[in-house]
Amino acid sequence: MTSPAPYGAAPSPVAPRTNILAIVSLVVSIVGFTVVGIVIGFIALSQIKRTGEGGRGLAIAGIVIGFIELILGVILIIVWVALLASATTVTTY
């Protein structure tokens, strides 16, 4: 009587591809192109939802970082304008 053939190793599951636009969104947001990073992040989320690719967290991180930088930039501009306005209105007696 022959013994049954031994089982081989189970194939490893294939990880889903990471969406390229998700990576681009994160990198662009970190570099400082906030609006571009936000737009690309939303496009990446749409593609990920449609195709099932990985990278959802990267796209969300790109969007969040982009919005944070955008808000901080707006605050910085407001403070800068206020400082310039106050510097020009100083009167001497």
SVG drawing of the C-alpha trace seen along z (x, -y; Angstrom):
<svg xmlns="http://www.w3.org/2000/svg" viewBox="-16 -114 25 116">
<polyline fill="none" stroke="black" stroke-width="0.4" points="0.0,0.0 1.4,-3.4 1.2,-6.4 -0.5,-9.5 1.6,-12.3 2.4,-14.9 0.7,-18.3 2.8,-21.2 3.0,-24.5 -0.1,-26.6 0.3,-29.4 0.8,-32.8 -2.0,-35.2 -1.2,-37.9 -1.4,-41.4 -3.5,-43.8 -1.5,-46.4 -1.2,-49.8 -2.8,-52.6 -0.1,-54.8 -2.2,-58.0 -2.5,-57.3 1.3,-57.3 1.5,-60.4 -1.1,-62.2 0.8,-61.5 4.1,-62.6 2.8,-65.7 1.0,-66.8 4.1,-66.3 6.2,-68.3 3.7,-71.2 1.5,-71.2 -1.6,-70.9 -4.5,-71.4 -2.9,-69.1 -2.4,-66.4 -6.0,-66.8 -7.4,-66.4 -5.2,-63.5 -6.2,-61.9 -9.9,-62.0 -9.2,-60.6 -7.2,-57.8 -10.0,-57.0 -12.4,-56.8 -10.1,-54.5 -9.5,-52.3 -13.2,-51.9 -13.8,-50.9 -10.8,-48.6 -10.2,-47.2 -6.6,-48.2 -4.7,-48.9 -3.6,-52.3 -6.8,-53.7 -4.9,-54.8 -2.2,-56.5 -4.9,-58.4 -6.6,-59.5 -3.3,-60.5 -2.5,-62.6 -5.9,-64.3 -5.6,-65.0 -2.1,-66.3 -3.1,-68.5 -6.0,-70.0 -3.9,-70.6 -1.2,-72.3 -3.9,-74.4 -5.5,-75.5 -2.1,-76.3 -1.2,-78.3 -4.4,-80.3 -3.8,-81.1 -0.2,-82.1 -1.4,-84.5 -4.0,-86.0 -1.4,-86.6 1.1,-88.0 -1.5,-90.4 -2.5,-91.5 1.1,-92.1 1.7,-94.2 -1.5,-96.1 -0.6,-96.9 2.9,-97.9 1.7,-100.4 -0.9,-102.0 1.5,-102.9 1.4,-106.6 4.0,-108.6 3.1,-111.5"/>
</svg>
